C-alpha cells in the first residue's frame, strides 16, 4: 500500500510539472507574437530578462523538433507539436493513475 501512495505522489508531481511547462510554452508563444508585432519593446531590460528565462526553459525541447519539422510558410509549428506531445504524455500518466 505504501508503494502505491509513492507512485501516486510521483505521478501527481509529474503531472504538475507537465502542466507548468505547458503554461511556460504558451507564454513563450505569446511573447514571441508580442515581440514580432512590436507590442513589447524587446530592447527593455525587463523584457530581455523574461525572454531569456523563457527561452532557456523552452528551447532545449523545441530545438530537436525544429530540426525535424521545417517551418511552414514562415510559421513555426514546433510549439504546437510539443504541446500535443505534452498532452499525450499527460494522458498516459493519468491513465496509469486511474487504471494502474
Rosetta blueprint (number, residue, H / E / L):
1 X L
2 X H
3 X H
4 X H
5 X H
6 X H
7 X H
8 X H
9 X H
10 X H
11 X H
12 X H
13 X H
14 X H
15 X H
16 X H
17 X H
18 X H
19 X H
20 X H
21 X H
22 X H
23 X H
24 X H
25 X H
26 X H
27 X H
28 X H
29 X H
30 X H
31 X H
32 X H
33 X H
34 X H
35 X H
36 X H
37 X L
38 X L
39 X L
40 X L
41 X L
42 X L
43 X L
44 X L
45 X H
46 X H
47 X H
48 X H
49 X H
50 X H
51 X H
52 X H
53 X H
54 X H
55 X H
56 X H
57 X H
58 X H
59 X H
60 X H
61 X H
62 X H
63 X H
64 X H
65 X H
66 X H
67 X H
68 X H
69 X L
70 X L
71 X L
72 X E
73 X L
74 X L
75 X E
76 X L
77 X L
78 X H
79 X H
80 X H
81 X H
82 X H
83 X H
84 X H
85 X H
86 X H
87 X H
88 X H
89 X H
90 X H
91 X H
92 X H
93 X H
94 X H
95 X H
96 X H
97 X H
98 X H
99 X H
100 X L
